[in-house]
Amino acid sequence: MKTPKFPAVDFQATLRDFQNLNPKDVGAWPLAPRIAVLLGGFVVILIAGWWFWWSEQLDMLESKRQGEVKLRDEYTFKKSQAVNLDLYVQQLNEIDRSFGALLKQLPNKSEVEALLVEINQAGLGRGLQFELFKPGAEQIKDFYAELPIDVRITGTYHDFGAFAGDIGKLSRIVTLNNISITQNSQSKDGSLTMDAVTKTFRYLDEEELAAKKKAAKAAKEGKK
């Protein structure tokens, strides 16, 4: 099989075609210069189109693509929310029920005094002696108030543990904090002394919540 032979290119003749060209008579130019001018003009048109029009259009197209991706993601997210709407409503209802159950464990203002009596009775029922039972100042939180009570109790270690268990079984939320147990040097039966801070909580009524919001609003306006 013979290898096809391509015609030889005479570069010197091609170079001579580019010499002594008359710019006023382009039609009389040889073929090679005319083709070169056409190619050059085509390249210039491509560059000018890219610079003045296509570049801006491509940037706009990329921006539209990014917007499409964002809208698609938002649609997918909202679709998943719509599909799981019943589940979200069920979870919200469960949260409301749990919050309501916890809120019922907080006494109102009129019930705090009865709760203090219950704490005291829980200690006396275990044979403990209260040397100190001093309610402190209430600390107002978001929707509830915290009432600390400094207590000093004398008894045995076993009685202290039973008292803590009784506190945990109360219908209202009561906690023991900052517990310190020391040997009672003045006792002959080896009893101990426990110092602790008992904390109970109550929810704020509507008037207290309104007053709290009003005070917060006034403080915020005062900073402006």
PyMOL commands that place a pseudoatom at each C-alpha (Angstrom):
pseudoatom trace, name=CA, resn=MET, resi=1, chain=A, elem=C, hetatm=0, pos=[0.000, 0.000, 0.000]
pseudoatom trace, name=CA, resn=LYS, resi=2, chain=A, elem=C, hetatm=0, pos=[1.469, 3.313, -1.090]
pseudoatom trace, name=CA, resn=THR, resi=3, chain=A, elem=C, hetatm=0, pos=[1.531, 6.281, 1.316]
pseudoatom trace, name=CA, resn=PRO, resi=4, chain=A, elem=C, hetatm=0, pos=[-0.392, 9.244, -0.179]
pseudoatom trace, name=CA, resn=LYS, resi=5, chain=A, elem=C, hetatm=0, pos=[1.802, 12.177, -1.070]
pseudoatom trace, name=CA, resn=PHE, resi=6, chain=A, elem=C, hetatm=0, pos=[0.693, 15.680, -0.165]
pseudoatom trace, name=CA, resn=PRO, resi=7, chain=A, elem=C, hetatm=0, pos=[1.613, 18.556, -2.408]
pseudoatom trace, name=CA, resn=ALA, resi=8, chain=A, elem=C, hetatm=0, pos=[4.721, 20.388, -1.320]
pseudoatom trace, name=CA, resn=VAL, resi=9, chain=A, elem=C, hetatm=0, pos=[4.202, 23.876, 0.076]
pseudoatom trace, name=CA, resn=ASP, resi=10, chain=A, elem=C, hetatm=0, pos=[6.360, 26.588, -1.380]
pseudoatom trace, name=CA, resn=PHE, resi=11, chain=A, elem=C, hetatm=0, pos=[6.901, 28.854, 1.614]
pseudoatom trace, name=CA, resn=GLN, resi=12, chain=A, elem=C, hetatm=0, pos=[9.022, 31.318, -0.325]
pseudoatom trace, name=CA, resn=ALA, resi=13, chain=A, elem=C, hetatm=0, pos=[6.213, 31.781, -2.847]
pseudoatom trace, name=CA, resn=THR, resi=14, chain=A, elem=C, hetatm=0, pos=[3.742, 32.268, -0.029]
pseudoatom trace, name=CA, resn=LEU, resi=15, chain=A, elem=C, hetatm=0, pos=[5.956, 34.897, 1.563]
pseudoatom trace, name=CA, resn=ARG, resi=16, chain=A, elem=C, hetatm=0, pos=[6.262, 36.696, -1.788]
pseudoatom trace, name=CA, resn=ASP, resi=17, chain=A, elem=C, hetatm=0, pos=[2.457, 36.860, -1.951]
pseudoatom trace, name=CA, resn=PHE, resi=18, chain=A, elem=C, hetatm=0, pos=[2.517, 38.991, 1.224]
pseudoatom trace, name=CA, resn=GLN, resi=19, chain=A, elem=C, hetatm=0, pos=[5.011, 41.447, -0.231]
pseudoatom trace, name=CA, resn=ASN, resi=20, chain=A, elem=C, hetatm=0, pos=[4.053, 44.647, -2.007]
pseudoatom trace, name=CA, resn=LEU, resi=21, chain=A, elem=C, hetatm=0, pos=[0.343, 44.328, -1.206]
pseudoatom trace, name=CA, resn=ASN, resi=22, chain=A, elem=C, hetatm=0, pos=[-1.827, 47.274, -2.227]
pseudoatom trace, name=CA, resn=PRO, resi=23, chain=A, elem=C, hetatm=0, pos=[-4.230, 48.058, 0.659]
pseudoatom trace, name=CA, resn=LYS, resi=24, chain=A, elem=C, hetatm=0, pos=[-6.454, 50.011, -1.779]
pseudoatom trace, name=CA, resn=ASP, resi=25, chain=A, elem=C, hetatm=0, pos=[-6.981, 47.028, -4.021]
pseudoatom trace, name=CA, resn=VAL, resi=26, chain=A, elem=C, hetatm=0, pos=[-7.637, 44.091, -1.712]
pseudoatom trace, name=CA, resn=GLY, resi=27, chain=A, elem=C, hetatm=0, pos=[-9.457, 42.213, -4.469]
pseudoatom trace, name=CA, resn=ALA, resi=28, chain=A, elem=C, hetatm=0, pos=[-6.236, 41.933, -6.399]
pseudoatom trace, name=CA, resn=TRP, resi=29, chain=A, elem=C, hetatm=0, pos=[-4.349, 40.296, -3.535]
pseudoatom trace, name=CA, resn=PRO, resi=30, chain=A, elem=C, hetatm=0, pos=[-3.204, 36.710, -3.877]
pseudoatom trace, name=CA, resn=LEU, resi=31, chain=A, elem=C, hetatm=0, pos=[-5.242, 33.975, -2.179]
pseudoatom trace, name=CA, resn=ALA, resi=32, chain=A, elem=C, hetatm=0, pos=[-2.989, 33.483, 0.877]
pseudoatom trace, name=CA, resn=PRO, resi=33, chain=A, elem=C, hetatm=0, pos=[-3.085, 37.116, 2.101]
pseudoatom trace, name=CA, resn=ARG, resi=34, chain=A, elem=C, hetatm=0, pos=[-6.852, 37.291, 1.590]
pseudoatom trace, name=CA, resn=ILE, resi=35, chain=A, elem=C, hetatm=0, pos=[-7.347, 34.105, 3.628]
pseudoatom trace, name=CA, resn=ALA, resi=36, chain=A, elem=C, hetatm=0, pos=[-5.023, 35.440, 6.358]
pseudoatom trace, name=CA, resn=VAL, resi=37, chain=A, elem=C, hetatm=0, pos=[-6.964, 38.726, 6.529]
pseudoatom trace, name=CA, resn=LEU, resi=38, chain=A, elem=C, hetatm=0, pos=[-10.271, 36.839, 6.763]
pseudoatom trace, name=CA, resn=LEU, resi=39, chain=A, elem=C, hetatm=0, pos=[-8.964, 34.629, 9.558]
pseudoatom trace, name=CA, resn=GLY, resi=40, chain=A, elem=C, hetatm=0, pos=[-7.547, 37.639, 11.379]
pseudoatom trace, name=CA, resn=GLY, resi=41, chain=A, elem=C, hetatm=0, pos=[-10.834, 39.492, 11.093]
pseudoatom trace, name=CA, resn=PHE, resi=42, chain=A, elem=C, hetatm=0, pos=[-12.712, 36.449, 12.348]
pseudoatom trace, name=CA, resn=VAL, resi=43, chain=A, elem=C, hetatm=0, pos=[-10.416, 36.217, 15.398]
pseudoatom trace, name=CA, resn=VAL, resi=44, chain=A, elem=C, hetatm=0, pos=[-10.856, 39.938, 16.119]
pseudoatom trace, name=CA, resn=ILE, resi=45, chain=A, elem=C, hetatm=0, pos=[-14.642, 39.549, 15.899]
pseudoatom trace, name=CA, resn=LEU, resi=46, chain=A, elem=C, hetatm=0, pos=[-14.506, 36.598, 18.322]
pseudoatom trace, name=CA, resn=ILE, resi=47, chain=A, elem=C, hetatm=0, pos=[-12.375, 38.523, 20.822]
pseudoatom trace, name=CA, resn=ALA, resi=48, chain=A, elem=C, hetatm=0, pos=[-14.569, 41.632, 20.579]
pseudoatom trace, name=CA, resn=GLY, resi=49, chain=A, elem=C, hetatm=0, pos=[-17.723, 39.541, 21.005]
pseudoatom trace, name=CA, resn=TRP, resi=50, chain=A, elem=C, hetatm=0, pos=[-16.262, 37.852, 24.055]
pseudoatom trace, name=CA, resn=TRP, resi=51, chain=A, elem=C, hetatm=0, pos=[-15.164, 41.112, 25.593]
pseudoatom trace, name=CA, resn=PHE, resi=52, chain=A, elem=C, hetatm=0, pos=[-18.251, 43.212, 24.929]
pseudoatom trace, name=CA, resn=TRP, resi=53, chain=A, elem=C, hetatm=0, pos=[-21.095, 40.706, 25.002]
pseudoatom trace, name=CA, resn=TRP, resi=54, chain=A, elem=C, hetatm=0, pos=[-20.411, 37.003, 25.635]
pseudoatom trace, name=CA, resn=SER, resi=55, chain=A, elem=C, hetatm=0, pos=[-18.441, 37.556, 28.874]
pseudoatom trace, name=CA, resn=GLU, resi=56, chain=A, elem=C, hetatm=0, pos=[-21.348, 39.442, 30.466]
pseudoatom trace, name=CA, resn=GLN, resi=57, chain=A, elem=C, hetatm=0, pos=[-23.832, 36.886, 29.178]
pseudoatom trace, name=CA, resn=LEU, resi=58, chain=A, elem=C, hetatm=0, pos=[-21.776, 34.008, 30.594]
pseudoatom trace, name=CA, resn=ASP, resi=59, chain=A, elem=C, hetatm=0, pos=[-21.541, 35.744, 33.999]
pseudoatom trace, name=CA, resn=MET, resi=60, chain=A, elem=C, hetatm=0, pos=[-25.306, 36.230, 33.959]
pseudoatom trace, name=CA, resn=LEU, resi=61, chain=A, elem=C, hetatm=0, pos=[-25.794, 32.585, 32.992]
pseudoatom trace, name=CA, resn=GLU, resi=62, chain=A, elem=C, hetatm=0, pos=[-23.603, 31.435, 35.891]
pseudoatom trace, name=CA, resn=SER, resi=63, chain=A, elem=C, hetatm=0, pos=[-25.556, 33.670, 38.269]
pseudoatom trace, name=CA, resn=LYS, resi=64, chain=A, elem=C, hetatm=0, pos=[-28.813, 32.173, 37.003]
pseudoatom trace, name=CA, resn=ARG, resi=65, chain=A, elem=C, hetatm=0, pos=[-27.414, 28.669, 37.501]
pseudoatom trace, name=CA, resn=GLN, resi=66, chain=A, elem=C, hetatm=0, pos=[-26.471, 29.446, 41.094]
pseudoatom trace, name=CA, resn=GLY, resi=67, chain=A, elem=C, hetatm=0, pos=[-29.924, 30.902, 41.678]
pseudoatom trace, name=CA, resn=GLU, resi=68, chain=A, elem=C, hetatm=0, pos=[-31.462, 27.750, 40.239]
pseudoatom trace, name=CA, resn=VAL, resi=69, chain=A, elem=C, hetatm=0, pos=[-29.419, 25.566, 42.602]
pseudoatom trace, name=CA, resn=LYS, resi=70, chain=A, elem=C, hetatm=0, pos=[-30.467, 27.724, 45.569]
pseudoatom trace, name=CA, resn=LEU, resi=71, chain=A, elem=C, hetatm=0, pos=[-34.148, 27.575, 44.590]
pseudoatom trace, name=CA, resn=ARG, resi=72, chain=A, elem=C, hetatm=0, pos=[-33.899, 23.818, 44.108]
pseudoatom trace, name=CA, resn=ASP, resi=73, chain=A, elem=C, hetatm=0, pos=[-32.397, 23.391, 47.579]
pseudoatom trace, name=CA, resn=GLU, resi=74, chain=A, elem=C, hetatm=0, pos=[-35.116, 25.589, 49.107]
pseudoatom trace, name=CA, resn=TYR, resi=75, chain=A, elem=C, hetatm=0, pos=[-37.787, 23.576, 47.315]
pseudoatom trace, name=CA, resn=THR, resi=76, chain=A, elem=C, hetatm=0, pos=[-36.318, 20.297, 48.562]
pseudoatom trace, name=CA, resn=PHE, resi=77, chain=A, elem=C, hetatm=0, pos=[-36.125, 21.621, 52.133]
pseudoatom trace, name=CA, resn=LYS, resi=78, chain=A, elem=C, hetatm=0, pos=[-39.688, 22.971, 52.108]
pseudoatom trace, name=CA, resn=LYS, resi=79, chain=A, elem=C, hetatm=0, pos=[-40.944, 19.783, 50.507]
pseudoatom trace, name=CA, resn=SER, resi=80, chain=A, elem=C, hetatm=0, pos=[-39.357, 17.711, 53.282]
pseudoatom trace, name=CA, resn=GLN, resi=81, chain=A, elem=C, hetatm=0, pos=[-40.967, 20.033, 55.853]
pseudoatom trace, name=CA, resn=ALA, resi=82, chain=A, elem=C, hetatm=0, pos=[-44.361, 19.650, 54.196]
pseudoatom trace, name=CA, resn=VAL, resi=83, chain=A, elem=C, hetatm=0, pos=[-43.997, 15.858, 54.080]
pseudoatom trace, name=CA, resn=ASN, resi=84, chain=A, elem=C, hetatm=0, pos=[-43.044, 15.752, 57.784]
pseudoatom trace, name=CA, resn=LEU, resi=85, chain=A, elem=C, hetatm=0, pos=[-45.561, 18.406, 58.880]
pseudoatom trace, name=CA, resn=ASP, resi=86, chain=A, elem=C, hetatm=0, pos=[-47.729, 15.928, 60.789]
pseudoatom trace, name=CA, resn=LEU, resi=87, chain=A, elem=C, hetatm=0, pos=[-44.647, 14.611, 62.596]
pseudoatom trace, name=CA, resn=TYR, resi=88, chain=A, elem=C, hetatm=0, pos=[-43.552, 18.149, 63.526]
pseudoatom trace, name=CA, resn=VAL, resi=89, chain=A, elem=C, hetatm=0, pos=[-47.032, 18.954, 64.849]
pseudoatom trace, name=CA, resn=GLN, resi=90, chain=A, elem=C, hetatm=0, pos=[-47.005, 15.756, 66.903]
pseudoatom trace, name=CA, resn=GLN, resi=91, chain=A, elem=C, hetatm=0, pos=[-43.561, 16.558, 68.329]
pseudoatom trace, name=CA, resn=LEU, resi=92, chain=A, elem=C, hetatm=0, pos=[-44.682, 20.112, 69.166]
pseudoatom trace, name=CA, resn=ASN, resi=93, chain=A, elem=C, hetatm=0, pos=[-47.734, 18.779, 70.976]
pseudoatom trace, name=CA, resn=GLU, resi=94, chain=A, elem=C, hetatm=0, pos=[-45.534, 16.377, 72.951]
pseudoatom trace, name=CA, resn=ILE, resi=95, chain=A, elem=C, hetatm=0, pos=[-43.216, 19.246, 73.891]
pseudoatom trace, name=CA, resn=ASP, resi=96, chain=A, elem=C, hetatm=0, pos=[-46.207, 21.312, 75.028]
pseudoatom trace, name=CA, resn=ARG, resi=97, chain=A, elem=C, hetatm=0, pos=[-47.471, 18.418, 77.152]
pseudoatom trace, name=CA, resn=SER, resi=98, chain=A, elem=C, hetatm=0, pos=[-44.029, 17.838, 78.676]
pseudoatom trace, name=CA, resn=PHE, resi=99, chain=A, elem=C, hetatm=0, pos=[-43.617, 21.545, 79.399]
pseudoatom trace, name=CA, resn=GLY, resi=100, chain=A, elem=C, hetatm=0, pos=[-47.077, 21.649, 80.962]
pseudoatom trace, name=CA, resn=ALA, resi=101, chain=A, elem=C, hetatm=0, pos=[-46.238, 18.661, 83.164]
pseudoatom trace, name=CA, resn=LEU, resi=102, chain=A, elem=C, hetatm=0, pos=[-43.027, 20.323, 84.327]
pseudoatom trace, name=CA, resn=LEU, resi=103, chain=A, elem=C, hetatm=0, pos=[-44.814, 23.610, 84.913]
pseudoatom trace, name=CA, resn=LYS, resi=104, chain=A, elem=C, hetatm=0, pos=[-47.316, 21.873, 87.172]
pseudoatom trace, name=CA, resn=GLN, resi=105, chain=A, elem=C, hetatm=0, pos=[-44.396, 20.843, 89.383]
pseudoatom trace, name=CA, resn=LEU, resi=106, chain=A, elem=C, hetatm=0, pos=[-43.722, 24.507, 90.092]
pseudoatom trace, name=CA, resn=PRO, resi=107, chain=A, elem=C, hetatm=0, pos=[-45.976, 25.985, 92.788]
pseudoatom trace, name=CA, resn=ASN, resi=108, chain=A, elem=C, hetatm=0, pos=[-47.550, 29.373, 92.446]
pseudoatom trace, name=CA, resn=LYS, resi=109, chain=A, elem=C, hetatm=0, pos=[-47.009, 32.172, 94.933]
pseudoatom trace, name=CA, resn=SER, resi=110, chain=A, elem=C, hetatm=0, pos=[-49.765, 31.000, 97.289]
pseudoatom trace, name=CA, resn=GLU, resi=111, chain=A, elem=C, hetatm=0, pos=[-48.454, 27.412, 97.385]
pseudoatom trace, name=CA, resn=VAL, resi=112, chain=A, elem=C, hetatm=0, pos=[-44.843, 28.187, 98.305]
pseudoatom trace, name=CA, resn=GLU, resi=113, chain=A, elem=C, hetatm=0, pos=[-45.571, 28.470, 102.016]
pseudoatom trace, name=CA, resn=ALA, resi=114, chain=A, elem=C, hetatm=0, pos=[-47.191, 25.004, 102.047]
pseudoatom trace, name=CA, resn=LEU, resi=115, chain=A, elem=C, hetatm=0, pos=[-44.168, 23.611, 100.192]
pseudoatom trace, name=CA, resn=LEU, resi=116, chain=A, elem=C, hetatm=0, pos=[-41.807, 25.026, 102.826]
pseudoatom trace, name=CA, resn=VAL, resi=117, chain=A, elem=C, hetatm=0, pos=[-43.836, 23.240, 105.471]
pseudoatom trace, name=CA, resn=GLU, resi=118, chain=A, elem=C, hetatm=0, pos=[-43.525, 19.991, 103.490]
pseudoatom trace, name=CA, resn=ILE, resi=119, chain=A, elem=C, hetatm=0, pos=[-39.725, 20.349, 103.371]
pseudoatom trace, name=CA, resn=ASN, resi=120, chain=A, elem=C, hetatm=0, pos=[-39.594, 20.965, 107.086]
pseudoatom trace, name=CA, resn=GLN, resi=121, chain=A, elem=C, hetatm=0, pos=[-41.880, 18.015, 107.805]
pseudoatom trace, name=CA, resn=ALA, resi=122, chain=A, elem=C, hetatm=0, pos=[-39.757, 15.767, 105.585]
pseudoatom trace, name=CA, resn=GLY, resi=123, chain=A, elem=C, hetatm=0, pos=[-36.759, 16.462, 107.838]
pseudoatom trace, name=CA, resn=LEU, resi=124, chain=A, elem=C, hetatm=0, pos=[-38.646, 16.113, 111.099]
pseudoatom trace, name=CA, resn=GLY, resi=125, chain=A, elem=C, hetatm=0, pos=[-40.176, 12.866, 109.890]
pseudoatom trace, name=CA, resn=ARG, resi=126, chain=A, elem=C, hetatm=0, pos=[-36.660, 11.418, 109.637]
pseudoatom trace, name=CA, resn=GLY, resi=127, chain=A, elem=C, hetatm=0, pos=[-35.757, 12.523, 113.147]
pseudoatom trace, name=CA, resn=LEU, resi=128, chain=A, elem=C, hetatm=0, pos=[-33.594, 15.406, 111.988]
pseudoatom trace, name=CA, resn=GLN, resi=129, chain=A, elem=C, hetatm=0, pos=[-33.253, 18.607, 113.982]
pseudoatom trace, name=CA, resn=PHE, resi=130, chain=A, elem=C, hetatm=0, pos=[-33.322, 21.919, 112.113]
pseudoatom trace, name=CA, resn=GLU, resi=131, chain=A, elem=C, hetatm=0, pos=[-30.892, 24.409, 113.609]
pseudoatom trace, name=CA, resn=LEU, resi=132, chain=A, elem=C, hetatm=0, pos=[-31.403, 26.784, 110.690]
pseudoatom trace, name=CA, resn=PHE, resi=133, chain=A, elem=C, hetatm=0, pos=[-34.223, 27.161, 108.150]
pseudoatom trace, name=CA, resn=LYS, resi=134, chain=A, elem=C, hetatm=0, pos=[-33.820, 30.561, 106.502]
pseudoatom trace, name=CA, resn=PRO, resi=135, chain=A, elem=C, hetatm=0, pos=[-35.517, 31.371, 103.155]
pseudoatom trace, name=CA, resn=GLY, resi=136, chain=A, elem=C, hetatm=0, pos=[-33.509, 33.830, 101.083]
pseudoatom trace, name=CA, resn=ALA, resi=137, chain=A, elem=C, hetatm=0, pos=[-34.494, 36.431, 98.517]
pseudoatom trace, name=CA, resn=GLU, resi=138, chain=A, elem=C, hetatm=0, pos=[-36.225, 35.202, 95.379]
pseudoatom trace, name=CA, resn=GLN, resi=139, chain=A, elem=C, hetatm=0, pos=[-34.243, 35.269, 92.160]
pseudoatom trace, name=CA, resn=ILE, resi=140, chain=A, elem=C, hetatm=0, pos=[-36.452, 36.044, 89.146]
pseudoatom trace, name=CA, resn=LYS, resi=141, chain=A, elem=C, hetatm=0, pos=[-35.661, 34.068, 85.981]
pseudoatom trace, name=CA, resn=ASP, resi=142, chain=A, elem=C, hetatm=0, pos=[-37.357, 33.963, 82.550]
pseudoatom trace, name=CA, resn=PHE, resi=143, chain=A, elem=C, hetatm=0, pos=[-40.728, 32.514, 83.560]
pseudoatom trace, name=CA, resn=TYR, resi=144, chain=A, elem=C, hetatm=0, pos=[-40.093, 31.295, 87.083]
pseudoatom trace, name=CA, resn=ALA, resi=145, chain=A, elem=C, hetatm=0, pos=[-38.649, 32.410, 90.396]
pseudoatom trace, name=CA, resn=GLU, resi=146, chain=A, elem=C, hetatm=0, pos=[-35.986, 30.552, 92.387]
pseudoatom trace, name=CA, resn=LEU, resi=147, chain=A, elem=C, hetatm=0, pos=[-36.250, 30.535, 96.184]
pseudoatom trace, name=CA, resn=PRO, resi=148, chain=A, elem=C, hetatm=0, pos=[-33.077, 29.466, 98.061]
pseudoatom trace, name=CA, resn=ILE, resi=149, chain=A, elem=C, hetatm=0, pos=[-33.369, 28.244, 101.661]
pseudoatom trace, name=CA, resn=ASP, resi=150, chain=A, elem=C, hetatm=0, pos=[-30.307, 27.969, 103.908]
pseudoatom trace, name=CA, resn=VAL, resi=151, chain=A, elem=C, hetatm=0, pos=[-30.648, 24.959, 106.205]
pseudoatom trace, name=CA, resn=ARG, resi=152, chain=A, elem=C, hetatm=0, pos=[-28.511, 23.437, 108.943]
pseudoatom trace, name=CA, resn=ILE, resi=153, chain=A, elem=C, hetatm=0, pos=[-29.652, 19.996, 110.072]
pseudoatom trace, name=CA, resn=THR, resi=154, chain=A, elem=C, hetatm=0, pos=[-28.379, 17.665, 112.778]
pseudoatom trace, name=CA, resn=GLY, resi=155, chain=A, elem=C, hetatm=0, pos=[-28.712, 13.895, 112.466]
pseudoatom trace, name=CA, resn=THR, resi=156, chain=A, elem=C, hetatm=0, pos=[-27.051, 10.732, 111.200]
pseudoatom trace, name=CA, resn=TYR, resi=157, chain=A, elem=C, hetatm=0, pos=[-25.653, 10.132, 107.753]
pseudoatom trace, name=CA, resn=HIS, resi=158, chain=A, elem=C, hetatm=0, pos=[-28.369, 7.551, 107.084]
pseudoatom trace, name=CA, resn=ASP, resi=159, chain=A, elem=C, hetatm=0, pos=[-31.065, 10.056, 108.046]
pseudoatom trace, name=CA, resn=PHE, resi=160, chain=A, elem=C, hetatm=0, pos=[-29.556, 12.644, 105.723]
pseudoatom trace, name=CA, resn=GLY, resi=161, chain=A, elem=C, hetatm=0, pos=[-29.770, 10.200, 102.829]
pseudoatom trace, name=CA, resn=ALA, resi=162, chain=A, elem=C, hetatm=0, pos=[-33.375, 9.326, 103.664]
pseudoatom trace, name=CA, resn=PHE, resi=163, chain=A, elem=C, hetatm=0, pos=[-34.228, 13.030, 103.876]
pseudoatom trace, name=CA, resn=ALA, resi=164, chain=A, elem=C, hetatm=0, pos=[-32.703, 13.658, 100.437]
pseudoatom trace, name=CA, resn=GLY, resi=165, chain=A, elem=C, hetatm=0, pos=[-34.766, 10.784, 99.055]
pseudoatom trace, name=CA, resn=ASP, resi=166, chain=A, elem=C, hetatm=0, pos=[-37.941, 12.231, 100.558]
pseudoatom trace, name=CA, resn=ILE, resi=167, chain=A, elem=C, hetatm=0, pos=[-37.157, 15.611, 99.054]
pseudoatom trace, name=CA, resn=GLY, resi=168, chain=A, elem=C, hetatm=0, pos=[-36.863, 13.983, 95.632]
pseudoatom trace, name=CA, resn=LYS, resi=169, chain=A, elem=C, hetatm=0, pos=[-40.302, 12.365, 96.030]
pseudoatom trace, name=CA, resn=LEU, resi=170, chain=A, elem=C, hetatm=0, pos=[-42.147, 15.613, 96.691]
pseudoatom trace, name=CA, resn=SER, resi=171, chain=A, elem=C, hetatm=0, pos=[-44.756, 16.584, 94.114]
pseudoatom trace, name=CA, resn=ARG, resi=172, chain=A, elem=C, hetatm=0, pos=[-42.926, 19.879, 93.548]
pseudoatom trace, name=CA, resn=ILE, resi=173, chain=A, elem=C, hetatm=0, pos=[-39.382, 20.422, 92.319]
pseudoatom trace, name=CA, resn=VAL, resi=174, chain=A, elem=C, hetatm=0, pos=[-36.951, 20.817, 95.230]
pseudoatom trace, name=CA, resn=THR, resi=175, chain=A, elem=C, hetatm=0, pos=[-33.165, 20.478, 95.020]
pseudoatom trace, name=CA, resn=LEU, resi=176, chain=A, elem=C, hetatm=0, pos=[-30.351, 20.233, 97.575]
pseudoatom trace, name=CA, resn=ASN, resi=177, chain=A, elem=C, hetatm=0, pos=[-27.251, 22.257, 96.731]
pseudoatom trace, name=CA, resn=ASN, resi=178, chain=A, elem=C, hetatm=0, pos=[-23.873, 23.156, 98.287]
pseudoatom trace, name=CA, resn=ILE, resi=179, chain=A, elem=C, hetatm=0, pos=[-24.074, 20.253, 100.728]
pseudoatom trace, name=CA, resn=SER, resi=180, chain=A, elem=C, hetatm=0, pos=[-21.454, 20.175, 103.488]
pseudoatom trace, name=CA, resn=ILE, resi=181, chain=A, elem=C, hetatm=0, pos=[-21.450, 17.486, 106.234]
pseudoatom trace, name=CA, resn=THR, resi=182, chain=A, elem=C, hetatm=0, pos=[-19.277, 17.853, 109.335]
pseudoatom trace, name=CA, resn=GLN, resi=183, chain=A, elem=C, hetatm=0, pos=[-18.867, 16.022, 112.610]
pseudoatom trace, name=CA, resn=ASN, resi=184, chain=A, elem=C, hetatm=0, pos=[-20.854, 17.557, 115.456]
pseudoatom trace, name=CA, resn=SER, resi=185, chain=A, elem=C, hetatm=0, pos=[-18.206, 18.028, 118.139]
pseudoatom trace, name=CA, resn=GLN, resi=186, chain=A, elem=C, hetatm=0, pos=[-20.755, 18.944, 120.802]
pseudoatom trace, name=CA, resn=SER, resi=187, chain=A, elem=C, hetatm=0, pos=[-22.837, 15.797, 120.338]
pseudoatom trace, name=CA, resn=LYS, resi=188, chain=A, elem=C, hetatm=0, pos=[-22.173, 12.713, 122.442]
pseudoatom trace, name=CA, resn=ASP, resi=189, chain=A, elem=C, hetatm=0, pos=[-24.026, 10.315, 120.133]
pseudoatom trace, name=CA, resn=GLY, resi=190, chain=A, elem=C, hetatm=0, pos=[-21.783, 11.005, 117.109]
pseudoatom trace, name=CA, resn=SER, resi=191, chain=A, elem=C, hetatm=0, pos=[-24.404, 12.894, 115.136]
pseudoatom trace, name=CA, resn=LEU, resi=192, chain=A, elem=C, hetatm=0, pos=[-23.464, 14.968, 112.095]
pseudoatom trace, name=CA, resn=THR, resi=193, chain=A, elem=C, hetatm=0, pos=[-24.315, 18.464, 110.941]
pseudoatom trace, name=CA, resn=MET, resi=194, chain=A, elem=C, hetatm=0, pos=[-25.320, 19.126, 107.347]
pseudoatom trace, name=CA, resn=ASP, resi=195, chain=A, elem=C, hetatm=0, pos=[-25.282, 22.610, 105.869]
pseudoatom trace, name=CA, resn=ALA, resi=196, chain=A, elem=C, hetatm=0, pos=[-27.028, 22.950, 102.532]
pseudoatom trace, name=CA, resn=VAL, resi=197, chain=A, elem=C, hetatm=0, pos=[-29.014, 25.272, 100.298]
pseudoatom trace, name=CA, resn=THR, resi=198, chain=A, elem=C, hetatm=0, pos=[-32.439, 23.914, 99.472]
pseudoatom trace, name=CA, resn=LYS, resi=199, chain=A, elem=C, hetatm=0, pos=[-33.893, 25.460, 96.340]
pseudoatom trace, name=CA, resn=THR, resi=200, chain=A, elem=C, hetatm=0, pos=[-37.515, 25.426, 95.289]
pseudoatom trace, name=CA, resn=PHE, resi=201, chain=A, elem=C, hetatm=0, pos=[-39.118, 27.117, 92.346]
pseudoatom trace, name=CA, resn=ARG, resi=202, chain=A, elem=C, hetatm=0, pos=[-42.414, 28.736, 91.461]
pseudoatom trace, name=CA, resn=TYR, resi=203, chain=A, elem=C, hetatm=0, pos=[-43.799, 30.008, 88.195]
pseudoatom trace, name=CA, resn=LEU, resi=204, chain=A, elem=C, hetatm=0, pos=[-44.505, 33.688, 87.691]
pseudoatom trace, name=CA, resn=ASP, resi=205, chain=A, elem=C, hetatm=0, pos=[-48.139, 34.706, 87.407]
pseudoatom trace, name=CA, resn=GLU, resi=206, chain=A, elem=C, hetatm=0, pos=[-49.495, 36.853, 84.579]
pseudoatom trace, name=CA, resn=GLU, resi=207, chain=A, elem=C, hetatm=0, pos=[-49.038, 40.127, 86.460]
pseudoatom trace, name=CA, resn=GLU, resi=208, chain=A, elem=C, hetatm=0, pos=[-45.403, 39.309, 87.292]
pseudoatom trace, name=CA, resn=LEU, resi=209, chain=A, elem=C, hetatm=0, pos=[-44.666, 38.323, 83.679]
pseudoatom trace, name=CA, resn=ALA, resi=210, chain=A, elem=C, hetatm=0, pos=[-46.257, 41.547, 82.414]
pseudoatom trace, name=CA, resn=ALA, resi=211, chain=A, elem=C, hetatm=0, pos=[-44.259, 43.618, 84.917]
pseudoatom trace, name=CA, resn=LYS, resi=212, chain=A, elem=C, hetatm=0, pos=[-41.067, 41.797, 83.917]
pseudoatom trace, name=CA, resn=LYS, resi=213, chain=A, elem=C, hetatm=0, pos=[-41.666, 42.491, 80.205]
pseudoatom trace, name=CA, resn=LYS, resi=214, chain=A, elem=C, hetatm=0, pos=[-42.451, 46.125, 80.962]
pseudoatom trace, name=CA, resn=ALA, resi=215, chain=A, elem=C, hetatm=0, pos=[-39.241, 46.531, 82.972]
pseudoatom trace, name=CA, resn=ALA, resi=216, chain=A, elem=C, hetatm=0, pos=[-37.190, 44.870, 80.218]
pseudoatom trace, name=CA, resn=LYS, resi=217, chain=A, elem=C, hetatm=0, pos=[-38.746, 47.156, 77.590]
pseudoatom trace, name=CA, resn=ALA, resi=218, chain=A, elem=C, hetatm=0, pos=[-38.053, 50.241, 79.702]
pseudoatom trace, name=CA, resn=ALA, resi=219, chain=A, elem=C, hetatm=0, pos=[-34.452, 49.167, 80.246]
pseudoatom trace, name=CA, resn=LYS, resi=220, chain=A, elem=C, hetatm=0, pos=[-34.016, 48.603, 76.506]
pseudoatom trace, name=CA, resn=GLU, resi=221, chain=A, elem=C, hetatm=0, pos=[-35.439, 52.015, 75.646]
pseudoatom trace, name=CA, resn=GLY, resi=222, chain=A, elem=C, hetatm=0, pos=[-33.225, 53.611, 78.307]
pseudoatom trace, name=CA, resn=LYS, resi=223, chain=A, elem=C, hetatm=0, pos=[-30.108, 52.320, 76.519]
pseudoatom trace, name=CA, resn=LYS, resi=224, chain=A, elem=C, hetatm=0, pos=[-31.053, 54.020, 73.244]
for i in range(1, 224): cmd.bond("trace and resi %d" % i, "trace and resi %d" % (i + 1))
show_as sticks, trace
zoom trace
